[in-house]
Amino acid sequence: FINDPEPVPNTPYGQELAFVRLVAEQAEVYYEAIKDFPYQTTEFKIKDSTEMIFYFSDNIKDIKKYDRTKKIDLNSYNGNIHFWKEDGKFLWKINMK
């Protein structure tokens, strides 16, 4: 039902099915965008409809290095990306720590 190319019926069930199809389609797009992201831990903090912060940490290379050496890299990479809307445009700024 989800990937069926047939149009949905004009009923409450059809509207729900259309929504499920949209979510599935968007999930695939988001997966393609972040599938190779090199951090194991991520978190979104949504402030409102115009502002969000995306946090990331635990670089996969650092984790593999620790598993191999049992030494912690004090310079491991992490940070956040701040997204906000200003004058009708979405802007972003990355902060690495």
Buried (B, 14 or more C-beta within 10 A) or exposed (E): EEEEEEEBEEEEEEEEBEEEBEEEEEEEEEEEEEEEEEBEEEEEEEEEEEBBBBBBBBBEEBBEBBEEEEEEEEEBBBEBBBBBEEEEEEEEEEEEE
